[in-house]
Each structure stands twice: as structure tokens, then as C-alpha cells.
Amino acid sequence: FSDDAKERRLRRENEGNSSGMDEKEMDNRTRFALGYAFGLLRQNLGALDALAETMEQDGSVVDCIVALESCPNVSGFTLKGDYDKIRRERFQAEERGLGGWVEQTFLGGSKTIDIE
């Protein structure tokens, strides 16, 4: 947890649970929010790419917001073919880029998103 999250959690625990939600309900809502956010990003691959590029350059939160709001192609739609496939190929070509890290971290070793 970040310091801010720790403070909120401690405050919530010290004040008692005035919201009527138990810890399990709060965890479920957090999981739902994360799933919803990932779903939105998946539907807006162009914005996700703009965000990832800004984060790779160690951009601040403000830089990330600006990148999302000024993205010229939010959906990632292209007339060149399947954008999802184009993205995967670009990620695989970048051995040290974000895509390479994601595939190595979550899929391990020589596995890729296309080959298990």
C-alpha cells in the first residue's frame, strides 16, 4: 500500500466501519473497479498505448492524464489490419520494452501471449 492508502485504511479501521461494508465487500468492490478499468483500457487500446509510452518515459500522473486526453486515436482503430495483433508483434519486437517485460513476468520464460 502507498502511504495514502495506509492512512485511509487505518482511519477506516479506527473509525469503525461506518459505511456498512465489511472487509470482504470492500475487496470485492476494489476487484470490480480494477476489472472495469482494465476492460475500458482494453476497449481503448490507442489510449492504453499512449499511457504506456508516457509511463515508460517515467511521466508524472499529470503527464499520463495529458497523454490519455490528447491521444489522437483512442480506440486504436486502424485500416492496416488487426490492431491487437499489430500491438503484440510490436511488443514482441521490443525485448526490453513494456510488452517484453509483461510477457516475461506474467507468462515466464519463452512463452508469449500467442504461444503457451
N, C-alpha and C positions, 0 to 999 in steps of 0.2 A: 504494500500500500504506500501511496505517496503520503507526505506529511499531512496534507489537507484531508485526504481520505481517512487517515488515522484519527485526526482531530474530530471529524464528523462522526466516525464510528464510536469513539469514546464518549462524545457528547450525547449521542443517541442512547448508549448503554447507561450513562449516568442519569439521564433524564427519565429513564424508563421508556417503554415503548408506547408513546402517546399516539402513534399513527394506527395502532390496532393490528399491525403486521408483525408476525414473528420472523425470526431469522431466515427460516426456510422460504417464506413468501418473498422477503427482500432479495434473497439469492435467485429465486425464480424470475423475479422482475428484472434483475440485472442480466440474467441469461437471455431473457426475451429481448431486452433492449440491444444487447450485443448481436443477437441473431438478426434482428430487424436492421441494425446498422450495416451488417455485412451484406444482407440482402439488397439494401439500397445501393451499396457500393458495387455489388455485382451487376446491378441493372445499369449502372453509370460507370462503365469501365474507363471511359475517357477521363472522367473526374478522378477516378482511382489512380490512373497513371500520372496525372498531374500532381496529385497528392504524394505519391510515392517518389516522384522525381524531386519534389521540394524537400521531403524528409531525407532522401539520400544526400542532399546538399546541406544537411543539418539546419534546415529552415526553422524559424520560430513558429509558434502557434499562429501568430498573425500572418506569417508568410504562407502557412498551409491554408488558412482561410481565404487569403487573396488568390492562391492557386486554384482552389475549388471554385470560387466565384468568377474568376476570369478565364476559366477553361473554355476554349473555343468549340470543343466537340465533347460535350458532357457524356453522351451515350456511347461514344467510341464508334459510332456507325461509320462504315467505310464502304466504298464501292469496289475496293480491291479484293474482297473476299471475306472469309470468316475472321472477324476481328479477334475473337478469343484465341483462335489458332495462331494468328499473326503475333499476338502478345506472347503466347507460350514459346514460339520459336525465337522471339527476341530475348525473352528471359533465359532460355537455354543457351543462347549465344553469349550471354553475359555471365561468364563463370564467377565473377566476383560481385556482380550486381545483386539487387534485391531478389530477383527471381531465382538466381542460383542459390542464394542463402536460404530462401524459403523452401525450395525443393530439397536441399541438402539437410536442413534442420528437421523438416516435418516428414519427409519421405525417406531420408537416410541414404547414404552411400551412392550407388549408381542408379538408384530408382529415380524416375522423373514422374511428372504428372501424367504423362502418356503411357509410360511403361512401369508396371508394378513388379 
